[in-house]
Amino acid sequence: MSAAIRRLAGLGYLRREQDRRDRRAAALTLTEQGAKAMSATSVLDENRLAAVVALLTAEERKRAVEGMRLLAEASRRVALRSKTKVRREEKG
């Protein structure tokens, strides 16, 4: 992991700042260059996504939208469970 961080920092994708109180710790910050690099390779890039959707048939697009709906619903349920768990722990 350390070698990967050094490499990404050397390429200008990350900024690594040593913790003054604990020399073993460091803060990592994604640079603007790093954010652009991630965006350029993202499967969710707008142009790439449009090209992918264009390759789908009408039925495949319908199924893809249904899949996204299911994922969104599951995500809401997970978030709700997390909130409920936190409230229970706060009540203790």
Buried (B, 14 or more C-beta within 10 A) or exposed (E): EEEEBEEBBEEEBBBEEEEEEEEEEBEEEEBEEBEEBEEEEEEEBEEEEEEEEEEEEEEEEEEEEEEEEEEEEEEEEEEEEEEEEEEEEEEE
